[in-house]
């Protein structure tokens, strides 16, 4: 019954959106709110802006309209919105250009266009995005186009709007025959943009050049009416049902535009420059719409190398849509794709998708010329991790080294396909990082588009991702074994820092229990420093560096934590794990654990399930795997 009630409410809401009135009444609406008469480009920009914009400390903008579906493309999206949509909304010349999204397969191009189309459908149902059209007009044209040219200047000043374009032949004839030329009586209605109803949103997909008709874009003659109307140039004998006609007032997606036959692209020359196109035996037909095309880099290079395409090339704004280069966002992409598939019921072990993401991102990165910067460091810097010896400026420098970075590499669909393959072969409904890496490795042999050199390189990246997972797995088990892990780390840190301060200041320490004075505990300090390879000769410099860092935080009124210094954090964690290693090794690898060991395993398994989102199956697999790592 609840579903029936909601259906009823939906119909009522749809009826509320309906509005119909005369052109005179429409003018009153525009007088109160001139934004009603905005252009298609302006409507798209306002739709994106109204969804919300967040600005980070560096001044970069994040557009909430895209954040639920698009991950890791903040820079590309910001450039797209500001350089194209914003400029076009201000009626600058870029609105007379085809927007072409260029990037690798499965990089997000189609998703961006799909979001714009669905977004327009929703936005046209809001007050801010309301669209009004001449009733009976096959192209849903803006009612203000009814105003004669001689009166437009005065009406523009009065209403605070711009009137651009001409009525199409059918609507012009309709106004003359049905309304006797009295434009004030012409009926105007509110329309809801809809792709399925072909109202304001169109999609054109190329097919066989020999069989595809230009009528798919511009409409066609209805030969069954020629006998009735007597001429092919009679507007009533023409179907204004091409994608360019139906996408008026909104957006047309031109799929794989550069695969089209040249004659299909000629229509875009006039449309992009003058805002009109040729159809049948009529004068140029005005259109207010956004043309969005997408292609890959290879096709685009072939296109621009052909001198015949220079005219159209100058009418295209190319926006690069590269692969995401952040591990954390790649993880989100996989989670989204899995949730949208039939794999939604499958439990994916923690760090499994992240491990796959590490592999994918490494395949997309390009080697840096900066000394000491390998791809793993670069990957971590891009993902927002702190890497010793690097500042924010270094990251920007790395990004600017290769402007085409992210235009090649492993695509997300390949990873999802391999995850699917791994799941089919398993009896359990749980998959872990090792299962995914194994599937990725096996899939490289079947990947037709990669060379032997690329395959060898990718195999190396799988090994790197495996090593990263090994470290994470050991730390995960360590955290589960050590009760109050964070407290243990902080206690060890405080102890170390007290000793470092005593050592650097050449002062004595006081025993917290007995109150006796004592020298700094050299053995404790070295046991921590040796974990990260600090030599006897380098210990003094390292300790002084730590003391300087503590002073820096103190001046800012902040407390120095163990993870504020990358190398010290690593040393503390390794020291804790080293102290615990034997316990973990014995407990996880014992084939016949005694009662106390079994109790410990059960406690650790419970903690992994309760605190770290493991299921019983992958928690036990993790313990066995870490046990095998420690026994090597």
C-alpha positions in Angstrom: 0.0 0.0 0.0 2.9 2.3 0.7 4.1 1.8 -2.9 0.6 2.7 -4.3 0.6 5.8 -2.1 4.0 6.9 -3.3 2.9 6.4 -6.9 -0.1 8.6 -6.3 2.1 11.3 -4.7 4.4 11.1 -7.7 1.6 11.7 -10.2 0.3 14.7 -8.1 3.8 16.2 -8.1 4.1 15.8 -11.9 0.7 17.5 -12.3 1.9 20.5 -10.2 4.8 21.0 -12.6 2.4 21.5 -15.5 1.8 25.1 -16.6 0.0 26.5 -19.6 -0.8 30.0 -20.5 -0.7 32.6 -23.3 2.4 34.3 -24.5 1.3 37.4 -22.6 1.2 35.5 -19.4 4.6 34.0 -20.1 6.0 37.5 -20.5 4.8 38.3 -16.9 6.7 35.3 -15.7 9.9 36.4 -17.5 9.5 39.9 -16.1 9.5 38.5 -12.6 12.3 36.1 -13.2 14.5 36.7 -16.3 16.4 33.4 -15.7 13.4 31.5 -17.1 14.7 32.6 -20.6 18.3 31.4 -20.0 20.2 29.6 -22.7 20.9 25.8 -22.7 24.5 26.4 -21.7 23.5 28.7 -18.8 21.0 26.1 -17.6 23.7 23.4 -17.5 26.1 25.6 -15.6 23.5 26.7 -13.1 22.5 23.1 -12.6 26.1 22.2 -11.7 26.6 25.3 -9.5 23.3 24.9 -7.6 24.3 21.4 -6.6 27.1 23.0 -4.4 30.7 24.0 -4.7 33.4 23.5 -2.1 36.7 25.3 -2.2 39.8 23.7 -0.5 42.8 25.5 1.1 44.6 25.7 -2.2 41.7 27.3 -3.9 40.6 24.2 -5.9 36.9 23.8 -6.5 35.0 20.5 -5.9 31.6 20.4 -7.7 29.1 18.3 -5.7 27.1 17.6 -8.8 29.8 15.1 -9.9 31.2 13.8 -6.6 28.8 10.8 -6.2 29.7 9.3 -9.6 33.0 10.7 -10.6 36.1 10.0 -8.5 39.7 11.4 -8.8 38.9 13.7 -11.7 38.6 17.0 -9.7 41.1 18.9 -11.8 39.6 17.7 -15.1 36.1 18.5 -13.9 37.1 21.9 -12.6 38.7 22.8 -16.0 35.6 21.5 -17.8 33.2 23.6 -15.7 35.1 26.8 -15.5 36.7 26.9 -19.0 33.6 25.7 -20.9 30.3 25.7 -19.0 30.9 28.9 -17.1 32.3 30.8 -20.1 29.5 29.5 -22.3 26.9 30.5 -19.7 28.2 34.0 -20.0 27.6 33.9 -23.7 31.3 33.9 -24.6 32.4 32.4 -27.9 33.1 29.0 -26.4 29.3 28.3 -26.5 29.6 28.2 -30.3 31.9 25.1 -30.0 31.4 21.4 -29.8 32.5 20.1 -26.4 34.7 17.1 -27.0 35.7 14.9 -24.1 38.9 13.0 -25.0 40.3 10.2 -22.9 41.0 6.5 -22.5 38.3 3.8 -22.4 36.4 3.5 -19.1 37.9 6.8 -17.9 34.6 8.6 -17.1 33.6 10.4 -20.4 30.3 8.6 -20.9 29.6 8.9 -17.2 30.0 12.7 -17.3 27.6 13.0 -20.2 25.1 10.6 -18.7 25.2 12.7 -15.5 24.6 15.9 -17.4 21.6 14.4 -19.2 20.0 12.9 -16.1 20.8 16.1 -14.2 19.0 18.2 -16.8 15.9 16.0 -16.5 15.8 16.5 -12.7 16.8 20.2 -12.9 14.0 21.0 -15.4 11.5 20.0 -12.6 12.8 22.7 -10.3 11.9 26.3 -10.2 15.4 27.4 -11.1 15.6 25.0 -14.1 12.1 25.5 -15.4 11.9 25.4 -19.2 8.9 26.9 -21.2 8.2 26.3 -24.9 5.7 27.1 -27.6 2.9 24.5 -27.4 2.9 22.4 -30.6 6.4 23.4 -31.6 8.3 20.2 -32.7 11.5 21.7 -31.4 10.2 23.1 -28.1 11.5 26.6 -29.0 11.8 29.5 -26.6 8.6 31.5 -26.7 10.5 34.9 -26.9 11.4 33.9 -30.4 7.8 34.9 -31.3 8.8 38.6 -30.8 9.4 40.3 -34.2 13.0 41.5 -34.8 12.0 45.2 -34.9 10.7 45.0 -31.3 13.4 42.7 -29.8 15.8 45.5 -28.7 13.1 47.3 -26.6 11.7 44.1 -25.1 15.3 42.9 -24.2 15.9 46.1 -22.3 12.5 45.9 -20.5 12.8 42.2 -19.5 16.6 42.1 -19.0 17.0 39.2 -21.4 18.7 38.4 -24.7 16.6 37.0 -27.6 18.6 35.1 -30.2 17.3 32.9 -33.0 14.4 32.4 -35.4 11.2 30.3 -35.2 11.4 27.1 -37.2 9.3 26.9 -40.4 6.6 24.7 -38.9 6.0 26.9 -35.8 6.1 30.1 -37.9 3.3 28.6 -40.2 1.4 27.5 -37.1 1.4 31.0 -35.6 0.1 32.5 -38.9 -2.6 29.9 -39.6 -3.9 29.0 -36.1 -3.4 32.3 -34.3 -3.8 34.7 -37.3 -0.4 36.2 -36.4 -1.5 37.3 -32.9 1.5 36.1 -31.0 0.1 37.3 -27.7 -2.5 34.5 -27.9 0.0 31.8 -28.7 -0.1 29.1 -26.0 3.0 28.5 -24.0 3.6 25.4 -21.8 6.2 24.3 -19.3 8.1 21.2 -20.5 10.2 18.7 -18.7 13.4 17.7 -20.4 13.5 13.9 -21.0 15.8 11.7 -23.0 13.2 8.9 -23.4 10.5 11.3 -24.6 13.1 13.1 -26.8 12.4 16.5 -25.3 15.5 18.7 -25.0 17.9 15.7 -24.8 19.1 13.7 -27.7 21.7 11.0 -28.5 23.3 10.4 -31.8 25.4 7.2 -32.4 27.2 6.6 -35.7 26.5 3.4 -37.6 27.3 2.1 -41.1 28.1 5.2 -43.2 26.5 3.6 -46.2 23.1 3.0 -44.5 22.9 5.9 -42.0 20.9 8.9 -43.2 21.6 12.5 -42.5 17.8 12.7 -41.5 18.9 11.0 -38.2 20.4 14.4 -37.3 18.2 17.0 -39.1 14.8 15.4 -39.7 13.3 14.2 -43.0 10.5 14.7 -45.5 7.3 12.9 -44.8 6.5 11.6 -48.4 3.1 10.4 -47.3 2.0 14.0 -47.0 3.3 15.4 -50.3 0.0 14.7 -52.1 -1.9 16.5 -49.3 0.4 19.6 -49.0 1.7 19.6 -52.6 5.3 20.5 -51.9 8.4 19.2 -50.2 9.1 22.7 -49.0 5.8 22.9 -47.0 6.8 22.7 -43.3 3.8 20.4 -42.7 5.4 17.8 -45.0 8.6 17.7 -43.0 9.3 15.7 -39.8 11.4 17.9 -37.4 12.4 14.8 -35.5 16.2 14.6 -36.0 18.4 14.5 -32.9 19.4 18.2 -33.5 15.7 19.1 -33.6 14.7 17.2 -30.5 17.8 18.2 -28.4 16.9 21.9 -28.8 16.8 23.7 -25.4 19.1 21.1 -23.9 21.9 18.8 -24.8 22.8 16.3 -27.6 25.3 13.6 -27.0 27.3 12.8 -30.1 28.7 9.4 -29.4 32.1 8.5 -31.0 31.7 11.6 -33.1 35.0 11.1 -35.0 33.8 7.7 -36.3 31.1 9.4 -38.2 31.1 10.0 -42.0 32.3 13.5 -42.9 28.9 14.6 -44.3 27.4 14.2 -40.8 29.9 16.5 -39.3 29.3 19.3 -41.9 26.0 20.1 -40.2 28.0 21.1 -37.1 29.9 23.8 -38.9 27.0 26.2 -39.1 25.4 25.0 -35.8 28.5 25.7 -33.7 29.4 29.0 -35.3 26.0 30.6 -36.0 23.6 28.6 -33.8 21.6 27.1 -36.7 21.7 24.2 -39.2 20.3 23.3 -42.6 17.4 20.9 -43.0 15.4 20.1 -46.1 14.3 22.9 -48.4 14.1 25.5 -45.6 16.1 28.4 -44.4 18.6 27.8 -41.6 16.9 26.5 -38.5 18.0 28.0 -35.1 19.0 25.7 -32.3 19.9 26.5 -28.7 21.7 23.3 -27.5 24.9 22.0 -26.1 26.7 19.4 -28.3 28.9 17.0 -26.3 31.0 14.5 -28.1 33.6 12.0 -26.8 36.4 10.1 -28.4 39.8 8.5 -27.6 43.2 10.1 -28.2 44.2 7.9 -31.2 41.1 8.9 -33.1 41.5 12.5 -32.3 45.1 12.5 -33.5 44.0 11.0 -36.8 41.2 13.6 -37.1 43.5 16.6 -36.6 46.1 15.2 -39.0 43.6 15.4 -41.8 43.7 18.8 -43.3 40.1 18.5 -44.5 38.9 18.7 -40.9 40.5 22.1 -40.1 37.2 24.0 -40.3 35.5 21.7 -37.8 38.7 21.3 -35.7 38.6 25.1 -35.0 35.0 24.7 -33.7 35.8 22.0 -31.2 36.8 22.6 -27.5 38.8 19.5 -26.4 38.8 18.6 -22.7 41.1 15.8 -21.6 39.4 13.3 -19.3 42.3 11.1 -18.0 42.2 8.1 -15.7 42.1 8.8 -12.0 45.5 8.8 -10.4 44.6 8.6 -6.7 44.5 5.2 -5.0 41.8 6.1 -2.6 39.5 7.3 -5.4 40.2 4.2 -7.5 39.0 2.2 -4.5 35.8 4.2 -4.6 35.4 3.5 -8.4 35.6 -0.3 -7.8 33.2 -0.1 -4.9 30.7 1.8 -7.1 31.0 -0.6 -10.0 30.7 -3.7 -7.8 27.6 -2.2 -6.0 26.0 -1.6 -9.5 26.6 -5.2 -10.6 25.3 -8.6 -9.5 28.4 -8.9 -7.2 26.8 -6.6 -4.6 26.2 -9.5 -2.2 29.8 -10.5 -2.2 32.0 -9.6 0.7 35.2 -7.9 -0.3 37.9 -8.2 2.3 39.4 -4.9 3.6 42.3 -3.6 1.5 41.5 -5.9 -1.4 40.2 -3.2 -3.7 42.9 -0.8 -2.5 45.5 -3.4 -3.4 44.0 -3.7 -6.9 43.9 0.2 -7.1 47.6 0.4 -6.3 48.3 -1.9 -9.3 46.0 0.1 -11.6 47.4 3.5 -10.6 51.1 2.4 -11.0 50.3 1.3 -14.6 49.0 4.9 -15.3 51.9 6.9 -13.8 54.9 8.0 -15.8 58.5 7.9 -14.5 59.7 11.2 -12.9 63.0 12.9 -13.7 63.2 14.0 -10.1 66.0 12.2 -8.4 65.0 9.5 -5.9 61.3 9.7 -6.9 60.1 6.2 -7.9 56.5 5.5 -9.0 55.5 4.2 -5.5 56.5 7.5 -3.9 54.7 9.4 -6.6 51.6 7.3 -6.1 51.6 8.0 -2.4 52.1 11.7 -2.9 49.3 11.9 -5.4 47.0 10.1 -2.9 47.7 12.8 -0.2 50.1 10.7 1.9 53.1 12.4 3.4 56.4 11.2 2.1 59.6 12.3 3.9 61.5 15.0 1.9 58.6 16.2 -0.2 56.5 19.4 0.0 53.3 20.5 -1.6 55.2 22.3 -4.3 57.0 19.1 -5.3 53.7 17.4 -6.0 52.6 20.2 -8.4 56.0 19.9 -10.1 55.5 16.1 -10.5 52.0 16.7 -12.0 53.4 19.2 -14.6 56.2 16.8 -15.7 53.9 14.8 -18.0 50.7 16.6 -19.2 49.5 13.3 -20.7 49.8 11.3 -17.5 46.8 9.2 -16.9 45.9 8.8 -20.6 47.1 5.2 -20.7 47.3 2.2 -18.4 44.9 -0.4 -17.0 41.2 0.6 -17.0 38.7 0.0 -14.2 36.6 -2.3 -16.2 39.5 -4.7 -16.7 39.9 -4.9 -12.9 36.2 -5.5 -12.3 36.2 -8.2 -15.0 39.1 -10.0 -13.3 37.4 -9.7 -9.9 34.3 -11.3 -11.4 36.5 -14.0 -12.9 38.0 -14.7 -9.5 34.6 -14.9 -7.8 33.3 -17.5 -10.3 36.1 -19.8 -9.4 35.7 -19.6 -5.6 33.1 -21.5 -3.6 32.9 -18.8 -0.9 31.2 -15.4 -1.3 34.3 -13.5 0.0 37.3 -12.3 -2.0 40.6 -11.0 -0.7 43.5 -9.0 -2.1 45.5 -12.1 -3.0 42.6 -13.5 -5.0 42.3 -10.3 -7.0 46.1 -10.0 -7.6 46.1 -13.6 -8.8 43.2 -12.9 -11.2 44.9 -9.7 -12.5 48.1 -11.6 -13.2 46.3 -14.4 -15.0 44.3 -11.9 -17.0 47.4 -10.2 -18.5 48.0 -13.3 -20.7 44.5 -12.8 -22.2 44.8 -9.0 -22.6 45.1 -8.6 -26.3 46.1 -4.9 -26.4 49.3 -5.0 -24.3 52.8 -5.7 -25.5 55.2 -8.2 -24.0 57.2 -5.2 -22.5 54.0 -3.8 -21.0 53.1 -7.2 -19.6 56.5 -7.6 -17.9 56.1 -4.1 -16.5 52.6 -4.8 -15.2 53.8 -8.0 -13.6 56.3 -6.0 -11.7 53.5 -3.7 -10.5 51.5 -6.7 -9.3 54.6 -7.6 -7.2 54.8 -4.1 -5.8 51.1 -4.1 -4.9 51.6 -7.5 -3.2 54.4 -6.1 -1.1 52.3 -3.1 -0.1 49.5 -5.5 0.9 51.9 -7.7 2.9 52.9 -4.6 5.0 49.3 -3.7 5.5 48.3 -7.3 6.4 51.0 -7.5 9.0 50.0 -4.2 10.6 46.4 -5.2 10.6 47.2 -8.4 12.5 49.5 -6.5 14.8 46.8 -4.0 15.6 44.4 -6.9 16.4 46.9 -8.6 18.6 48.0 -5.6 20.6 45.1 -4.4 22.7 44.9 -0.6 22.6 47.4 -0.4 19.8 47.3 3.3 19.6 47.9 3.6 23.3 50.9 1.3 23.0 52.4 3.3 20.2 51.9 6.6 22.1 53.5 5.2 25.3 56.5 4.0 23.3 56.7 7.3 21.5 56.6 9.3 24.8 59.2 7.1 26.3 61.5 7.6 23.2 60.9 11.4 23.1 61.8 11.8 26.8 65.0 10.0 26.2 65.8 12.0 23.0 65.2 15.2 24.9 67.5 14.1 27.7 70.2 13.0 25.2 70.1 16.2 23.1 70.0 18.5 26.1 72.7 16.5 27.9 70.4 16.3 30.9 69.4 13.5 33.3 66.0 11.8 33.4 64.0 11.1 36.5 62.6 7.6 37.1 58.8 8.1 37.3 58.6 5.4 40.0 61.7 5.8 42.2 62.4 9.4 41.4 66.1 8.6 40.9 68.1 10.5 38.2 69.4 8.4 35.3 71.0 8.7 31.9 69.0 8.5 28.7 68.2 4.9 27.8 70.6 4.4 24.8 69.4 0.8 24.3 65.8 1.8 24.0 66.5 4.6 21.5 68.7 2.4 19.3 66.2 -0.4 19.3 63.7 1.9 17.7 66.1 3.7 15.4 67.6 0.5 14.0 64.1 -0.5 12.8 64.5 2.1 10.0 68.3 1.7 9.4 69.5 4.8 11.4 73.3 4.1 11.8 75.3 4.8 14.9 76.9 7.8 13.1 73.5 9.2 12.0 71.6 8.8 15.3 72.6 12.3 16.7 71.3 14.1 13.6 68.1 12.1 13.6 67.4 12.8 17.2 68.1 16.5 16.8 65.7 16.5 13.8 63.0 15.0 16.0 63.6 17.6 18.7 63.3 20.4 16.1 60.1 19.0 14.8 58.7 18.8 18.4 59.6 22.5 18.9 57.9 23.4 15.7 54.6 21.8 16.7 54.9 23.3 20.2 55.2 26.8 18.8 51.9 26.2 16.9 50.2 24.9 20.1 50.0 21.4 18.7 51.0 18.1 20.3 53.6 16.0 18.4 52.1 12.6 17.5 54.0 9.5 16.3 52.4 9.8 12.9 53.6 13.4 12.4 57.0 12.1 11.4 56.9 9.5 8.6 60.1 7.7 9.5 59.6 7.8 13.2 56.1 6.4 12.8 57.5 3.6 10.7 60.2 2.9 13.4 57.6 2.8 16.3 55.3 0.4 14.4 58.2 -1.9 13.4 59.5 -1.9 17.0 56.0 -2.8 18.3 55.7 -5.5 15.7 59.2 -6.9 16.4 58.4 -7.2 20.1 55.2 -9.0 19.1 56.4 -11.1 16.2 57.1 -14.3 18.0 53.7 -14.3 19.7 51.9 -13.7 16.4 54.1 -16.3 14.5 53.4 -19.1 17.1 49.7 -18.3 17.4 48.9 -18.0 13.7 51.0 -20.9 12.4 50.4 -23.6 15.1 48.5 -26.5 13.5 47.4 -27.8 16.9 47.1 -24.7 19.1 46.8 -25.1 22.8 43.9 -23.7 24.7 45.6 -20.3 25.4 46.7 -20.0 21.7 43.2 -20.9 20.5 41.7 -18.3 22.9 44.1 -15.7 21.5 43.2 -16.5 17.9 39.5 -16.3 18.7 40.0 -12.9 20.3 42.0 -11.6 17.4 39.5 -12.9 14.9 36.7 -11.3 16.8 38.6 -8.0 16.8 39.2 -8.2 13.1 35.5 -8.8 12.5 34.2 -6.2 14.9 36.7 -3.4 14.4 38.0 -3.9 10.8 35.1 -5.2 8.8 36.4 -8.7 8.1 34.1 -11.7 7.8 35.0 -15.0 9.6 36.3 -16.5 6.4 38.7 -13.6 5.3 39.8 -13.0 9.0 41.0 -16.6 9.3 42.7 -16.4 5.8 44.5 -13.2 6.9 45.8 -14.8 10.1 47.1 -17.8 8.1 48.7 -15.6 5.5 50.5 -13.3 8.0 51.7 -16.4 9.8 53.2 -17.7 6.6 54.9 -14.3 6.0 56.5 -14.3 9.5 57.8 -17.8 9.1 59.6 -17.0 5.8 
